[in-house]
């Protein structure tokens, strides 16, 4: 899906500040096609302009429609956002699922994300015009999201699965040390820590298990193991020096 084929549709938006925020959110993620269905007459007011900042061009170029049916007339796939489950319960996408659906679609496909009025959301007659439904899993104690915040969640997921998301990579998985390296490290650690009386000679493995848990959770690489063994070697050397000095003084 190409950004130019992706359209955000706001149905009867009431607040110019929210409309301006939506434009800004759209520009954040590289989307510029906005359609408004029967918006407040103040939709281009100074409040909207102040909120949109340099994204006000999105609002200036927005197409205005009397009803959602007209706004969707040239759209091939529409996602309606709602928390009204009812008869639609089995057809819901999460934002991530909807983004994956779009990623798998023909890039020339025209698609729309439809958001309803701030206070009531999309009505059933509007949802009937959409092929798919999206819900954001918010907390039941306060499920309603600000219009631009909801859109940010949706567009983030869409962007993540688009070319924009392809520019970023999570850190690659570490190449972990082999079992033999880890066990040799623990053998060395046990000898060293016994030598400096850090471990209980009667039950040295008790504390050593804590180190096993700590390092096991960390997922050590070969380099990590070498650094830890280097530290143990330094402790060995320091302890040997201390013992030699003690022998000299007591000799």
N, C-alpha and C positions, 0 to 999 in steps of 0.2 A: 504494500500500500504506500502510495506516494503522498507526502504532506498536502500537495495541491488538490488531491482527491478526497481529503478528509475534512469534513465540515462539522462545526459545532453549532447546534441549534438550541436557542433559549426560547422556551414557550412562556409568553406573558411575564417576562422579568419585570419586577416592580421597582427595584432600587438602582438608580444610576451609578451609585458607588459599586454595587455588585457587578453591574455590567462592565464598568471600567476595569474592575479587578479581573474579570473573565478575560478581557482583551490582553491584559498583561500576562496572565497565566498562559494563554495561547501562544503569545510571542516567546515566552520562556522556552517553550518546547518546539518552536518553529512552525506553528500552525497559524494561518492567517484568514481562513474562510469562516466567516460568522454569519449566521442567519438569525433574525429575531422575529418571533411570531407575536403580533399584537403587543409590542412593548409599551412601557410607560412613555408618555409623551415627552418626558424629560430625559430620554435615554442618551441624548448627546449633550447634556448640560455640563456646566463647569465642574460639577462634582465628579462626573464620569471621566472628564478629561484629566482632572487632577489625579485620579486613581490610575488611569491607564498610562499616563506619562507618554513615552515615545511609542507605546502600542496603540495610541489613539487612532492611528491610520486603519487599524483593524475595524474599529467602530465606524469610521467614516466610509469604509467600503462595504460595510455590512448590508446584506439584502433584507428587506422588510416584507413580511407576508401577513395576510389576514388570518390564516389558519395553518395548522401543521400539515394538513393534507397537501396544500399548495407548496409548502416548504420542502416536502419530501418527494415532489412529483418527478424529479430527475435522479433521485437517490436509489441505489440498488440494494443497499443493506443498511438498516437503521438499528441502533442500540438505544433503547429507552432506559433511563435510569430511574429506579424506584425502590421503595421498601414495602410496597404493597405486594405481598406474596400471593395469597389467594390462589386463583386458578392458574397463575403463572409459575407456581412454586417449582415445577420440574424443569423450567426453561431458563433458569438464572445463571448468569456468568458472574464470576468475580471479576474485578478489573483486570487481573492477570490473565484469566481465561479468555476474556473478550479480546485482549491484546494479542493473544496467541491465535485466536480465530482470525483476526485481521492479518496477522503475519502470514498465515497460510493461504490467504485469499489472493486473487489476481491483483497485481499492483495497479491495474487500470480501473479497478472497481471503485465506484463512487460510494462513500460511506459517511454516515452521520452519527454523532453522539448527541442524543436529545436529552436536555435537562428541563425540568418543569419549574413552575413558580416557586419562589423562596418559601412561601408559607404552606402550600398544599402539595407540591410535587405534581407530577403528571397525572392527569385524569385517565380513567379507563379508556375513554374514547381516543385519547392520544396514544396510549400504550398499544391499542389495537392496530395502530398504523405502523408499529415497529415490529421487526422480525425477531429481535432478540432483546433480552432484558439484562441489565447490570444492577447489582446491588453492592454497596460498599459495606463490609461487615463491621458496622459501628456498634458501640455499646448500647444495650437496650435502655439504659437509664437516661441517655441523651443521644438518640439516634440521628437527629437532624444535623446535617453539615451545612456550612456556608457554601454558597453556590460555587465560588471560585476555588475554595478548598477541595470540594468534591471533584471539580474538574481537574485540579492539579494531580490528585491521586490517579484519576483515569488516564490523563495524558502522560504521566510519568511511566505508567505501565506500557502504554502504546509506544512511547519513545524507546523504552528499554528493549523492546523487541523489534525495533526498526533499525535503519542504518545509523541513526544517531547513537543508539545503544551499542552498536558495533564498534564504536571508537573507544569504548572503555572495557577494561578486563579486570576481573577479580584476581587477586594474587594467585599465582599457580600453586598447586599443592606441593608441599615440601617433599623431597626425597628423604625418607626416614632412614635412620641407622639400622643396620642389621642386628638381629638378636644377639649374635656373638659379641659385637661391639658393646652393646648395652650391658651384657653380663660381665665382660672384662672390666668395664667401667665400675660396676657395682662391687666387684671383687677388690679392685684397687681402692675404692672409696671405703670399703669395710676395713681393709688393712690400715689405711691412713687414719681413719677416725678412731680405731681401736688404739693405735699408737699414741694418739694425743688425748686418750681417755675421754673422748666424746661419747663413745658408745659403751654401754654396760657390757663388761666382759662375760657376764653370766647369760645375758640375753641380747646379743648385738643385733639380731635380726629384727627386733621389735621396732626400733627407731629406723632401721634401714627400710622397713616396709613403707614408712611414711615418705622417704625419698623416692622409693619406687613409684608410689602413687603420684607424687608431684611431677616427677620427670616423665612418667607414663602418660599423664594427661597432656603435658607440654608437647609430646611428639618430637623427640630429639633427632636432629640430623647428625651425620658423621662429624661435621664441624663442631656442633654443640658438644658432642662426646669428647672430642679432642680438647676443647677449651676446659671442660670440667676435669678431665684427667690431668691437664696442664696445671690447673689449680691444686689438685691433689699432690702432684709431683713437687710443687712449690712448698706445700705444707710439709711434705716428707723431708725436703731439703732443710727447711727451717727447723724442724724438729730434730733432725740429725745434728745440725749445728748447735742447737741448744743443749743436746745431750753431751756432745763433745766438750763444750765449754764447762758444763757441770763436772765432767770427769777430770778436766784439767784443774779446776778449782779444788776438787776434792782429792786430787792425786798427791 
